[in-house]
């Protein structure tokens, strides 16, 4: 049975796998359909920074042969997967969007890529990020501006903006992102996809991120079901990293249990955040859905003050760490904003850093106690809709740096707890809105289960962007 290529590109990973198993679709057909989407839309949104059709199709043909013999290699055999340009990928460059890094092919895989290879994935290419993944929008001196597929005048967010665009447009059903301040959840919200930030340490990362314990690799997908599938792969332990043991849960098996009886806190603004009225209304409606599904929902703030000052020290210290060996001439080629925050952090003292770590520890304690009472915390993912592409902050914004408009995300990089952004509506101008679900540390399965319950009750998956 021959399937329509446009339809194939819009299939989820789970749908592709079922079609491979039923012999109604081949991995080569799936790969070609996704590559056609890249050819169709990449000039508009600038999501892919590397397309290597020969490698992609060779992997797809190898997968096709395995399926023909009834011997799929693993959980995602044959599924096209986009790779953010911060993951080492054997045979491809890992430039991190920087002129300071040559386009030399890597000779090793990052743990997530190694796990995907063990499970038969088809690499669809590398996707854009800001330089060293430093900000919550996606543009860089090397790759230029990445644009939102729902409105190319707008940003897709970042730093995993290329990953989110690839998924939203059917260029790849699976994509890898990283999140050190919201870099999975922010672009997921801005582009109407699912983005899950795992518990810190749940998914191995190597080489270690310059942003330290703030950084989390994770899945970006069209559905929560696909996110759970990808979590099963990339949470496999790796000897390069001191990660947690193999999870006892199968994230797919635990996905369908619903939310009946869960204790859920809904915080519309954490007590200190100004939220766009359309976003506030959409997220409040989403919170009401959980009550309809049988959860006990209470409006309750998590009870902490904005940890922005401590986050800035930890995050900008990571930016400085990423540039520690770069001289003045190299810095002239770099994103001026990145250079500015790194040079600010270079003036900090060890006592400043220890104070920030103390604030982080206090926030972890606060949220651990909060989750003794509540299974989940619901909030907006981002308090504003997507704004003009090429800017770090919206026009006429009250501050210069990106964390000032992402206050729902970065606190949970400090705590290391899992969180998922799932689409919950659109603005009057047709821009996506994200609902954030946070759980206690190590409660990834619960967060994904609740996100799936919501998406099943209020699916927005039939609506794709047409840039």
C-alpha positions in Angstrom: 0.0 0.0 0.0 1.5 3.4 -1.1 0.8 6.2 1.4 0.5 9.9 0.5 3.8 11.6 1.2 2.3 14.7 2.8 0.3 12.5 5.2 3.5 10.5 6.0 5.4 13.6 7.0 2.6 14.5 9.5 2.6 11.0 11.1 3.8 10.7 14.7 6.6 8.3 15.5 4.2 5.8 17.0 2.1 5.9 13.9 5.1 5.3 11.7 6.2 2.4 13.8 2.8 0.8 13.6 2.9 1.3 9.8 6.3 -0.2 9.5 5.1 -3.2 11.5 2.1 -3.6 9.3 4.1 -3.3 6.1 2.1 -0.4 4.9 5.0 2.1 5.1 8.8 1.7 4.8 11.4 3.7 6.6 12.7 4.9 3.3 9.3 6.3 2.4 9.2 8.0 5.8 12.6 9.5 5.5 11.9 10.8 2.0 8.7 12.4 3.1 10.4 14.2 5.9 13.3 15.3 3.6 10.7 16.7 1.2 9.3 18.8 4.1 12.8 20.1 4.8 13.2 21.1 1.2 9.7 22.7 1.2 10.0 24.8 4.3 13.6 25.1 5.5 14.2 28.3 3.4 11.3 29.9 5.2 12.1 28.9 8.9 15.8 28.0 8.8 15.4 25.0 11.1 18.1 22.7 9.7 21.8 23.7 9.6 22.9 20.3 8.2 21.0 18.1 5.8 22.9 14.9 4.7 20.4 13.0 2.5 23.0 10.3 1.7 23.5 9.4 5.4 19.8 9.8 6.2 18.7 7.5 3.4 21.4 4.9 4.0 20.1 4.6 7.6 16.6 4.4 6.3 17.5 1.6 3.9 19.2 -0.4 6.6 16.1 0.0 8.8 13.9 -1.1 5.9 15.9 -4.3 5.5 15.6 -5.1 9.2 11.8 -4.6 9.1 11.5 -6.7 6.0 13.2 -9.5 7.9 11.1 -8.9 11.0 14.1 -7.9 13.1 13.8 -4.2 14.1 16.7 -3.1 16.0 15.0 -1.2 18.8 12.3 1.2 20.0 12.6 3.8 17.2 13.9 1.7 14.3 13.3 3.7 11.1 12.0 6.9 12.7 13.5 10.2 11.5 15.0 12.2 14.3 16.4 15.7 14.2 19.4 16.5 16.4 20.1 19.9 18.0 23.5 21.2 17.0 24.9 20.7 20.5 24.9 16.9 20.5 28.1 15.2 19.3 27.0 13.0 16.3 29.6 10.7 14.7 30.4 11.8 11.2 28.6 15.2 11.5 29.9 18.5 12.8 29.0 19.8 16.3 29.5 23.6 15.9 27.0 24.8 18.5 26.2 27.7 16.1 29.6 29.2 16.6 32.3 30.4 14.2 34.8 29.5 16.9 34.2 25.8 16.4 35.3 24.2 13.1 33.1 22.0 10.9 35.2 18.9 11.7 33.1 15.7 11.9 32.8 14.3 15.4 34.3 10.8 15.9 32.0 9.9 18.9 28.4 10.1 19.8 26.8 11.9 22.7 24.9 9.4 25.0 21.5 10.4 23.5 22.8 9.7 20.0 24.4 6.5 21.0 21.1 5.3 22.5 19.2 6.3 19.4 21.7 4.3 17.2 21.2 1.3 19.4 17.5 1.6 18.8 17.7 2.0 15.0 16.9 5.7 14.5 17.2 7.5 11.2 19.2 10.8 11.7 17.4 13.5 9.7 20.0 16.2 10.1 21.2 18.8 12.6 19.0 21.7 13.6 19.7 25.3 14.7 20.4 26.8 18.1 21.7 30.1 19.3 25.5 30.2 19.9 26.3 27.7 22.6 22.6 27.4 23.3 22.8 30.6 25.4 19.4 32.3 25.0 15.7 31.6 24.7 15.4 32.6 21.0 17.2 31.0 18.1 19.5 33.2 16.0 23.3 33.2 15.7 26.1 34.9 13.7 26.7 31.4 12.1 23.2 30.3 11.2 21.2 33.4 11.1 17.6 33.7 12.3 15.3 30.7 12.8 11.6 31.6 12.4 8.3 30.4 13.9 6.3 28.2 11.5 3.0 29.7 12.7 4.2 33.2 11.7 7.7 33.6 10.2 7.9 37.1 11.5 8.0 35.7 15.0 10.6 33.8 16.9 10.1 30.1 17.6 11.8 30.6 21.0 15.0 28.8 21.9 17.5 27.6 22.4 15.9 24.5 20.8 14.1 26.5 18.2 15.3 24.4 15.3 14.1 21.3 17.0 10.7 22.7 17.6 10.3 23.9 14.0 11.3 20.5 12.7 8.6 18.8 14.6 5.9 21.3 14.0 6.4 21.2 10.2 6.6 17.5 9.9 10.3 17.6 9.0 10.9 15.0 11.7 8.5 13.4 14.2 11.2 13.2 16.8 13.7 15.8 17.9 16.3 16.2 20.6 16.5 19.4 22.6 18.3 20.7 25.7 17.0 22.9 28.5 19.1 25.0 30.9 16.6 27.7 31.5 13.6 26.7 29.5 15.1 25.9 26.2 12.9 22.9 25.5 9.7 24.2 27.1 9.8 27.7 25.7 10.1 26.7 22.0 7.6 24.0 22.5 5.1 26.5 23.8 5.8 29.0 21.0 5.5 26.4 18.2 2.6 24.3 19.5 4.5 21.0 20.2 5.3 18.9 23.3 8.6 19.5 25.1 9.7 17.5 28.1 12.5 18.5 30.4 13.4 15.4 32.4 14.6 15.2 36.0 18.2 16.4 36.1 20.4 13.3 35.6 17.6 11.2 34.2 19.0 11.4 30.6 22.8 11.2 30.4 24.7 14.1 28.9 28.3 14.2 27.6 30.4 16.1 27.1 29.2 17.8 30.2 27.3 21.1 29.5 29.1 24.3 30.5 25.9 25.2 32.3 26.4 22.3 34.7 23.4 20.9 36.6 21.0 23.5 35.0 21.2 21.6 31.7 18.9 18.8 30.7 18.6 16.9 27.4 15.1 15.9 26.5 12.5 15.0 23.8 10.5 17.4 21.6 7.6 15.8 19.7 4.1 16.4 18.3 2.5 14.2 20.9 3.1 13.2 24.6 3.0 9.6 23.5 6.0 10.2 21.2 7.8 12.1 24.0 7.4 9.0 26.3 8.7 6.8 23.5 11.8 9.0 23.1 12.3 9.2 26.9 12.5 5.4 26.9 15.4 5.6 24.5 17.5 8.6 25.8 17.2 7.7 29.5 19.3 4.6 28.9 22.4 4.9 31.2 25.7 5.7 29.7 29.2 5.3 31.3 30.3 8.7 30.2 27.9 10.3 32.7 27.1 9.8 36.4 23.4 9.4 35.6 20.6 7.7 37.4 20.1 4.0 37.0 17.9 2.7 34.2 14.3 3.8 35.0 12.1 1.2 36.4 9.1 2.6 34.5 8.3 2.1 30.9 7.1 5.7 30.1 4.7 4.3 27.5 3.2 1.7 29.7 2.5 4.2 32.5 1.1 6.8 30.1 -2.5 5.9 30.0 -3.5 5.9 33.7 -5.2 9.3 33.7 -5.2 11.9 36.5 -8.2 10.8 38.7 -7.4 11.4 42.3 -4.2 13.4 41.7 -3.6 16.5 43.9 -2.9 19.4 41.5 -1.9 23.0 42.3 -2.7 25.6 39.6 -0.7 28.8 39.8 -1.7 31.3 37.2 1.3 33.7 37.9 3.5 32.2 40.8 2.4 35.3 42.7 4.8 37.7 40.9 4.5 37.3 37.1 2.5 39.5 34.6 0.8 37.2 32.2 -0.7 38.1 28.8 -4.6 37.9 29.3 -5.1 35.5 26.4 -2.5 33.1 27.8 -3.9 33.4 31.3 -7.4 32.6 30.1 -6.3 29.6 28.0 -4.2 28.1 30.8 -7.0 28.6 33.3 -9.4 26.7 31.0 -6.7 23.9 30.7 -6.6 23.7 34.5 -10.3 23.2 34.6 -10.0 20.2 32.3 -8.0 18.3 35.0 -11.0 18.7 37.3 -13.2 17.3 34.6 -10.8 14.4 34.4 -11.2 13.7 38.1 -8.2 15.4 39.7 -8.4 17.6 42.7 -7.3 21.1 41.5 -6.5 23.9 43.9 -5.3 27.4 43.0 -2.1 27.7 44.9 1.3 29.5 44.3 4.4 27.5 44.9 5.5 30.1 47.5 9.0 31.3 46.3 10.2 34.7 45.3 11.6 35.2 41.8 15.1 33.5 41.9 16.3 35.5 38.9 19.4 36.9 40.5 20.7 33.5 41.6 19.8 32.0 38.2 21.7 34.7 36.4 24.8 34.0 38.3 24.6 30.2 37.7 23.6 30.5 34.0 25.8 33.4 33.0 28.6 31.6 34.9 28.0 28.7 32.5 28.2 31.1 29.5 31.5 32.3 30.8 32.6 28.7 31.3 31.8 27.9 27.6 34.1 30.7 26.5 36.9 30.3 29.0 39.5 29.4 26.3 38.4 32.0 23.7 40.5 35.1 23.1 39.5 38.6 22.1 39.7 37.9 18.3 37.5 34.9 18.5 35.0 36.8 20.7 34.7 39.4 17.9 33.0 36.7 15.8 30.5 35.8 18.5 27.0 36.9 19.5 27.6 40.2 21.3 24.9 39.3 23.9 26.7 36.1 24.8 30.0 37.9 25.1 28.4 40.5 27.3 26.8 38.1 29.8 30.0 36.0 29.9 32.1 39.0 30.7 29.7 40.1 33.4 29.9 36.7 34.9 33.7 36.7 34.8 33.7 39.5 37.3 31.7 37.5 39.9 33.4 36.0 42.9 33.4 32.5 44.3 31.2 33.8 47.2 28.7 35.1 44.6 28.6 31.6 43.1 28.2 29.9 46.5 25.4 32.3 47.4 23.6 31.3 44.2 24.1 27.7 45.0 22.6 28.3 48.5 19.6 29.9 46.9 19.3 26.9 44.5 19.4 24.5 47.5 16.7 26.5 49.3 14.5 26.4 46.2 14.9 22.7 45.9 13.8 22.3 49.5 10.8 24.5 48.9 9.6 22.5 45.9 10.3 19.2 47.6 8.0 20.2 50.4 5.4 21.6 48.0 5.3 18.3 46.2 4.7 16.5 49.4 1.3 18.2 49.3 0.7 18.4 45.5 1.5 15.8 42.8 1.7 18.4 40.1 2.0 22.1 39.6 0.2 23.7 36.6 1.2 27.1 35.1 1.7 28.8 31.8 4.9 27.7 30.0 5.6 31.3 28.9 3.7 34.4 30.0 3.8 36.1 26.6 3.2 34.9 23.0 6.0 34.7 20.5 7.4 38.1 19.5 9.5 39.4 16.5 12.2 37.1 15.3 15.8 38.3 15.7 15.3 40.0 19.0 16.4 38.7 22.4 13.4 40.3 24.2 10.2 41.8 22.8 10.1 45.3 21.5 9.8 48.0 24.2 10.5 45.3 26.9 11.5 46.6 30.3 14.7 44.6 30.5 17.6 43.6 28.2 18.1 39.9 28.8 15.9 36.9 27.9 15.3 35.4 31.4 13.1 38.4 32.3 10.3 37.0 30.0 10.8 33.3 30.9 10.0 33.3 34.7 7.9 30.1 34.6 10.8 27.9 33.3 14.2 28.7 34.8 13.3 28.1 38.5 12.9 24.4 37.6 16.3 24.1 36.0 17.6 25.2 39.4 15.5 22.5 41.2 16.2 19.8 38.5 12.6 18.6 38.6 10.7 17.3 35.5 8.4 19.5 33.5 6.5 19.3 30.3 5.0 21.9 28.0 1.9 20.8 26.1 -0.2 22.9 23.7 -3.4 24.3 25.3 -4.7 26.9 22.8 -4.0 29.7 20.4 -4.0 33.5 20.6 -6.4 35.5 18.5 -3.5 36.0 16.0 -3.0 32.2 15.7 0.1 31.8 17.9 0.3 28.7 20.1 0.0 28.8 23.9 1.7 26.3 26.2 0.6 24.7 29.5 3.5 23.7 31.8 3.1 20.7 34.1 5.8 20.3 36.8 6.3 17.3 39.0 8.5 16.4 42.0 12.0 15.1 41.3 12.0 11.7 39.6 8.3 11.9 38.7 8.8 12.0 35.0 6.3 9.2 34.4 3.6 11.1 36.4 4.2 14.3 34.5 4.0 12.6 31.1 0.9 10.7 32.2 -0.9 13.9 33.2 0.2 15.7 30.0 -1.1 12.8 27.9 -4.4 12.8 29.8 -4.8 16.5 29.0 -3.7 16.1 25.4 -6.1 13.2 24.9 -9.0 15.3 26.3 -8.2 18.5 24.4 -6.1 17.5 21.4 -4.8 20.2 19.1 -2.7 17.7 17.0 -4.8 18.0 13.8 -3.8 21.6 13.3 -0.4 22.0 11.6 1.3 25.3 10.7 1.4 26.5 7.0 4.2 29.1 6.8 
